[in-house]
Amino acid sequence: MAKESKKSHSRAHGMTQISISLPQRLVDKIDQLAEEAKRSRSNYIAYIVDIMPDAKTNSISFTGAAEAQEACKSR
C-alpha cells in the first residue's frame, strides 16, 4: 500500500508561521490599518514589528501601529 503524503501549506522560503492570541479589538484595529496600508494582516504585523524602534535606544513609545507607521514614513 502506498504511503499517502501529507498536504503541506507552502510559504515563502525563510518564513516561519507563529500563532498568537490577541483581543478582538486589537485584531480589528490591525485589520483596519492593514487594509489602509494595502497589506495582509500577517504582512502588516511583520512590517510594524520590523520598523518598531529599539526601546533601549529611542524614546519613541510604541503606542499604536498607526504612530509607528507614521514614524517610519519620516525616515
N, C-alpha and C positions, 0 to 999 in steps of 0.2 A: 504494500500500500504506500502510495506516495505521500510524503510529508507536506502538509499544507503550509505555505509561507504566511507569516503574519503580515497584514497590511500595515504599512508604515506611513506616517504623515511626514512628508518631506518638508524641510525648511532650508533656508539658505545656509551654505557652508559657514561654520563658525557661530551659528546661532544656537542658543540654549533656551528651552521653554521652562518657565517657572510658574508657580501658582501662588497667588496671594489672596487674602480676604480683605476687602475694603468695604466701608459703609456705603450704602446705596447713594447717599447724597454726594459722596466723592466720585463714585463711578459716573453719576450723571454730569458732574462738573467736568470730569476728564473727557467724557464723550462730547460735550458741547465744545470744549476747547479744541479737541482733536478735529472735529468737523470744521470749525472755523479755520484751522491750520491746514485743512485738506490732507489729513493724515489718518491712518488707522489708529485705534486705541493703543495697540501694542507699540507701534512706531512712535506715537506721541509720548508715551511714558518713557520709552528708551531715550528719546530726544531730550526730554526735560531732565532726566537723571544725568545724562551726559553733559548738559550745559550748566547744571547746578554748580554754583561757586563752592569752593572748598571752605567749609565753615571755619577752619583754623586760620586761613589767610585772608579772609574777606569779612567785612562787617555787614554784607548784604544778607538779610534774613529771608529765608525761603518761606514766604507766607502764602504762596499760591502759584500755580502753574502759569497764569497769565503774567504775573510780575516777573517770573524767571524768563519767560519768553521775551518780554519787553527789554529786559536787561541784556539778553543775548543780541537783540537787534542793534543795540547801540555799540557793540564791539566792533 
